[in-house]
Amino acid sequence: MAPAVQSVSPLAPLGVNAALEASRNASIKPSPKIFEEFALTDRVGIVSGGNRGLGLEMALALCEAGARAIYCFDLPETPCEEWVKTKEFVEKLGNGARLEYDSVDVTKQKEIWEKAKVIGDKEQRMDVCVAAAGILKAHTDCLTYPEEQFKQVHDVNTNGVLFTAQAAGQQMRRFGKGGSIILIASMSGSITNKDHAWVSYNTSKSAVLQMARSMACELGKENIRVNSLSPGHIYTSMTAAYLDAQPHLLEKWSNLNPMGRIGRPDELRGVITWLASDASSFCTGSDILVSGGHHAW
Ligand SMILES: NC(=O)c1ccc[n+]([C@@H]2O[C@H](COP(=O)([O-])OP(=O)(O)OC[C@H]3O[C@@H](n4cnc5c(N)ncnc54)[C@H](O)[C@@H]3O)[C@@H](O)[C@H]2O)c1
């Protein structure tokens, strides 16, 4: 007896079912569908921390995958030159995607909710959220860690991630079509970086891992999926603060993973598109580690 069918892909028939249907009906011409499953055609999304670094790289990947509009939220009033050049590149892709920018501080809950509502009003949908805004401070002794600095890191890395997810999630609920929320955590939420005194950062990232699981459990029935993505060492402005000032760290960090090198921002393009798209439609409450194997040692 065939098991009860509980869900059907919008691209059905897919996979083996497509093969069986083609064998029954000679007029069906087999064609690959795997990249259609990754396509983000007409989707709308928000990427916090999207002015530069991993956020901007991910926003571009979502645009290349066919999103209608990706809104980058970040602190500066106007976006940086790199962002402007990336927007121009998106305009030339010819797939109709738009890269937009809004000056938003993710620690301001009501403001970010309101910004997302304005986007919902305009676009009449919300499908993807990438909460990538984050900060890392200089080494600070855990036994005398100052209260204000500890709170500041948590305000951005934990509270700000929640507020961003709420802002997009409220719009996903409003339009009733589900969605994918991706919280950018870090391998530092699961492991401690050798010889680095980063207790505030590491603690804030651990909180993000549990936030993703917790939200996933509350929102699963609404088909709003929530996962965390935990990168390993990747060269961006955040890590440049260490790597440029202490060049010996490049070799040290590289030797901490089995691949013997640090990662590139573009090496997160595939995983973010997979998580944002229907190709990951049964994935929620998971943490995806992309660390060159750092965590495996
Ligand atoms: N680079 C790495 O090796 C690495 C590894 C693991 C995780 N991460 C995480 O990836 C995310 C992106 O980091 P990145 O490496 O691209 O760093 P980055 O410093 O280049 O980018 C972070 C962005 O967040 C923005 N931001 C900071 N506070 C904000 C606020 N209150 N409101 C809105 N935006 C704010 C910054 O302006 C900046 O544009 C962070 O959450 C970081 O912790 C990075």
The ligand as an SDF file (V2000), in Angstrom:
LIG
                    3D

 44 48  0  0  0  0  0  0  0  0999 V2000
   33.8430   36.2900    8.8540 N   0  0  0  0  0  0  0  0  0  0  0  0
   33.8340   35.1840    9.5550 C   0  0  0  0  0  0  0  0  0  0  0  0
   34.8330   34.4630    9.6340 O   0  0  0  0  0  0  0  0  0  0  0  0
   32.5890   34.7430   10.2650 C   0  0  0  0  0  0  0  0  0  0  0  0
   32.5650   33.4590   10.7980 C   0  0  0  0  0  0  0  0  0  0  0  0
   31.4380   33.0360   11.4600 C   0  0  0  0  0  0  0  0  0  0  0  0
   30.3440   33.8510   11.5680 C   0  0  0  0  0  0  0  0  0  0  0  0
   30.3840   35.1120   11.0480 N   0  0  0  0  0  0  0  0  0  0  0  0
   29.1830   35.9270   11.2010 C   0  0  0  0  0  0  0  0  0  0  0  0
   28.7410   36.3480    9.9370 O   0  0  0  0  0  0  0  0  0  0  0  0
   28.0350   37.5790   10.0650 C   0  0  0  0  0  0  0  0  0  0  0  0
   28.5950   38.5720    9.0600 C   0  0  0  0  0  0  0  0  0  0  0  0
   29.9490   38.8520    9.4420 O   0  0  0  0  0  0  0  0  0  0  0  0
   31.0480   39.4200    8.4420 P   0  0  0  0  0  0  0  0  0  0  0  0
   32.2290   38.5500    8.5990 O   0  0  0  0  0  0  0  0  0  0  0  0
   30.4540   39.6380    7.1130 O   0  0  0  0  0  0  0  0  0  0  0  0
   31.3890   40.7830    9.1950 O   0  0  0  0  0  0  0  0  0  0  0  0
   31.2760   42.3070    8.7140 P   0  0  0  0  0  0  0  0  0  0  0  0
   31.7710   43.0870    9.8870 O   0  0  0  0  0  0  0  0  0  0  0  0
   31.9390   42.4920    7.4030 O   0  0  0  0  0  0  0  0  0  0  0  0
   29.7090   42.5340    8.5010 O   0  0  0  0  0  0  0  0  0  0  0  0
   28.8270   42.7060    9.5630 C   0  0  0  0  0  0  0  0  0  0  0  0
   27.8200   43.7630    9.1660 C   0  0  0  0  0  0  0  0  0  0  0  0
   26.8700   43.8820   10.2480 O   0  0  0  0  0  0  0  0  0  0  0  0
   26.5810   45.2740   10.3580 C   0  0  0  0  0  0  0  0  0  0  0  0
   26.0390   45.6110   11.6660 N   0  0  0  0  0  0  0  0  0  0  0  0
   26.6840   45.6200   12.8560 C   0  0  0  0  0  0  0  0  0  0  0  0
   25.8770   46.0530   13.8280 N   0  0  0  0  0  0  0  0  0  0  0  0
   24.6780   46.3320   13.2600 C   0  0  0  0  0  0  0  0  0  0  0  0
   23.4420   46.8180   13.7300 C   0  0  0  0  0  0  0  0  0  0  0  0
   23.2580   47.1470   15.0200 N   0  0  0  0  0  0  0  0  0  0  0  0
   22.4230   46.9650   12.8460 N   0  0  0  0  0  0  0  0  0  0  0  0
   22.5900   46.6650   11.5390 C   0  0  0  0  0  0  0  0  0  0  0  0
   23.7470   46.1930   11.0280 N   0  0  0  0  0  0  0  0  0  0  0  0
   24.7750   46.0340   11.8720 C   0  0  0  0  0  0  0  0  0  0  0  0
   27.9130   45.9570   10.0970 C   0  0  0  0  0  0  0  0  0  0  0  0
   27.7490   47.3340    9.8050 O   0  0  0  0  0  0  0  0  0  0  0  0
   28.4670   45.1340    8.9510 C   0  0  0  0  0  0  0  0  0  0  0  0
   28.1030   45.6400    7.7030 O   0  0  0  0  0  0  0  0  0  0  0  0
   28.1930   38.0070   11.5270 C   0  0  0  0  0  0  0  0  0  0  0  0
   27.0440   37.6410   12.2560 O   0  0  0  0  0  0  0  0  0  0  0  0
   29.3920   37.2110   11.9860 C   0  0  0  0  0  0  0  0  0  0  0  0
   29.3820   37.0000   13.3750 O   0  0  0  0  0  0  0  0  0  0  0  0
   31.4940   35.5800   10.3880 C   0  0  0  0  0  0  0  0  0  0  0  0
  1  2  1  0
  2  3  2  0
  2  4  1  0
  4  5  1  0
  4 44  2  0
  5  6  2  0
  6  7  1  0
  7  8  2  0
  8  9  1  0
  8 44  1  0
  9 10  1  0
  9 42  1  0
 10 11  1  0
 11 12  1  0
 11 40  1  0
 12 13  1  0
 13 14  1  0
 14 15  2  0
 14 16  1  0
 14 17  1  0
 17 18  1  0
 18 19  2  0
 18 20  1  0
 18 21  1  0
 21 22  1  0
 22 23  1  0
 23 24  1  0
 23 38  1  0
 24 25  1  0
 25 26  1  0
 25 36  1  0
 26 27  1  0
 26 35  1  0
 27 28  2  0
 28 29  1  0
 29 30  1  0
 29 35  2  0
 30 31  1  0
 30 32  2  0
 32 33  1  0
 33 34  2  0
 34 35  1  0
 36 37  1  0
 36 38  1  0
 38 39  1  0
 40 41  1  0
 40 42  1  0
 42 43  1  0
M  CHG  2   8   1  16  -1
M  END
$$$$
